[in-house]
Amino acid sequence: MHNLHTELILFSPTGTTRTVLEAIAEGLEPESISRLDLTRSAHAPSHAPEHAQSGSGIKTLALIGMPVHAGRVPTLAVERMRAIKGMGRPAVLVAVYGNRAFDDALLELRDLTRELGFVPVAGAAFIGQHSFSTPEFPVAEGRPDVTDRDRATAFGRLVRDKLDGISHEAELRNLPELQVPGNFPYREGVQAAPISPETVSESCVLCGECAQACPSAAISLHADSVTTENMLCLRCCACIRACPTGSRVMLHPRILELGRTLHAQYAQRREPEFFL
Ligand SMILES: Cc1cc2nc3c(=O)[nH]c(=O)nc-3n(C[C@H](O)[C@H](O)[C@H](O)COP(=O)(O)O)c2cc1C
């Protein structure tokens, strides 16, 4: 498959999935690259790159990356993916998880992308700093690190080799179904609950960075306060990372306890896995 265009399609509240995809894209060495970031908004229902279909001489590979939330693809990301048409394009599927487990997320992503008309050709699971990691109780802190990024680029090269071995559309359609770990029915996933980060009003400067960072528009900026619609919150902690004054904090005891448990139980470094 020559003249490869790669389209990154991603949902990445705290940026680790994005970093992994960029490193994979480096190894793919595409002739051109575009990005469709679903983190903060959905896209037009008919979205498909102009040269998605065969006949234009350029083949488009979709490089699709999602974080793992409670062993699943985040519901909001699935909703936003549903506006995208695969149109027979080959797809590389990437799940990024916080060093506990990716459970059913990669399987869910494979099933979803097939349903949307993509042809999954490869999959991978990478590790990213856990959203609930704190300096006191770090979980996969600093990942993906240099080693992870090198492995991601190496994975990209393997995928490119596989694609270069496919010379006809028919070969792509006749590939055996991509096998990835996971179980169906999938795990339960994240349940809505009145839990979200809070704003410390004494130090908040009302800059609105938290509201801008929020994937689910759960945060509203008012003349003299910031409010959070906690039932909409994904608990992704993007607002905490984005706040320049450290005024967004997660104080809910259930999340603090979970962070401590993850730190204690999942300290051993897990490594990326490839499925080709
Ligand atoms: C609500 C929630 C649930 C999560 N569940 C899992 C999980 O089941 N297993 C795991 O290893 N990491 C889990 N994580 C951690 C994320 O998968 C990890 O931090 C990932 O790198 C985030 O990707 P991003 O930086 O692209 O947002 C969870 C994070 C959140 C916010």
The ligand as a Tripos MOL2 file, in Angstrom:
@<TRIPOS>MOLECULE
LIG
   31    33     1     0     0
SMALL
NO_CHARGES

@<TRIPOS>ATOM
      1 C1        -12.9570    7.1600   34.8950 C.3       1 LIG1
      2 C2        -11.6450    6.5030   34.5610 C.ar      1 LIG1
      3 C3        -11.5290    5.1250   34.5520 C.ar      1 LIG1
      4 C4        -10.3060    4.5140   34.2540 C.ar      1 LIG1
      5 N1        -10.2440    3.1630   34.2190 N.ar      1 LIG1
      6 C5         -9.0780    2.5410   33.9500 C.ar      1 LIG1
      7 C6         -8.9930    1.1250   33.8930 C.ar      1 LIG1
      8 O1        -10.0040    0.4090   33.9630 O.2       1 LIG1
      9 N2         -7.7730    0.5470   33.7410 N.ar      1 LIG1
     10 C7         -6.6340    1.2890   33.6460 C.ar      1 LIG1
     11 O2         -5.5620    0.7080   33.5900 O.2       1 LIG1
     12 N3         -6.6820    2.6510   33.6030 N.ar      1 LIG1
     13 C8         -7.8840    3.2850   33.7450 C.ar      1 LIG1
     14 N4         -7.9540    4.6580   33.7160 N.ar      1 LIG1
     15 C9         -6.7400    5.4320   33.4110 C.3       1 LIG1
     16 C10        -6.6760    5.8930   31.9530 C.3       1 LIG1
     17 O3         -6.9430    4.8250   31.0750 O.3       1 LIG1
     18 C11        -5.2790    6.4480   31.6470 C.3       1 LIG1
     19 O4         -4.9710    7.4800   32.5480 O.3       1 LIG1
     20 C12        -5.1080    6.9420   30.2240 C.3       1 LIG1
     21 O5         -3.7300    7.1620   30.0170 O.3       1 LIG1
     22 C13        -5.8570    8.2400   29.9710 C.3       1 LIG1
     23 O6         -5.7540    8.6000   28.6030 O.3       1 LIG1
     24 P1         -5.7480   10.1500   28.1140 P.3       1 LIG1
     25 O7         -4.5040   10.7970   28.6830 O.co2     1 LIG1
     26 O8         -5.6760   10.0490   26.6270 O.co2     1 LIG1
     27 O9         -6.9840   10.7910   28.6320 O.co2     1 LIG1
     28 C14        -9.1550    5.3020   33.9780 C.ar      1 LIG1
     29 C15        -9.2830    6.6890   33.9720 C.ar      1 LIG1
     30 C16       -10.5000    7.2920   34.2460 C.ar      1 LIG1
     31 C17       -10.6080    8.7830   34.1960 C.3       1 LIG1
@<TRIPOS>BOND
     1     1     2 1
     2     2     3 ar
     3     2    30 ar
     4     3     4 ar
     5     4     5 ar
     6     4    28 ar
     7     5     6 ar
     8     6     7 ar
     9     6    13 1
    10     7     8 2
    11     7     9 ar
    12     9    10 ar
    13    10    11 2
    14    10    12 ar
    15    12    13 ar
    16    13    14 ar
    17    14    15 1
    18    14    28 ar
    19    15    16 1
    20    16    17 1
    21    16    18 1
    22    18    19 1
    23    18    20 1
    24    20    21 1
    25    20    22 1
    26    22    23 1
    27    23    24 1
    28    24    25 2
    29    24    26 1
    30    24    27 1
    31    28    29 ar
    32    29    30 ar
    33    30    31 1
@<TRIPOS>SUBSTRUCTURE
     1 LIG1         1 GROUP 0 **** ****
